[in-house]
Amino acid sequence: MDWPQQFNGKSLLKLDENDPRKRYFYLYQWQKDAWETDYTGPIQEFEISGKHNVSAWVPRRVFEHQE
C-alpha cells in the first residue's frame, strides 16, 4: 500500500517465535440491549506473556464508562 505514513514496529515475518513478547486481549460481555445504549459494559484487559496457556494470562485494567 502506498500510504504516506510511517508505521513503527516489526514485521510478523521477522519475529522470532522464541522471543518473549506481550500481547493484550480485551473481553466484554455482549448484551442484547447494547444496540440501544451509548456504552458497553466493563471491558477487562488481559496481558498475555509467552505461550497461550491460561497461566500466561494476567488480568490488568478494567475499563468502565465514567459519567
PyMOL commands that set and color helices and strands:
alter all, ss='L'
color gray80, all
select helices_A, chain A and resi 12-14+32-36+54-56
alter helices_A, ss='H'
color red, helices_A
select strands_A, chain A and resi 22-28+43-49+57-63
alter strands_A, ss='S'
color yellow, strands_A
deselect
rebuild
show_as cartoon
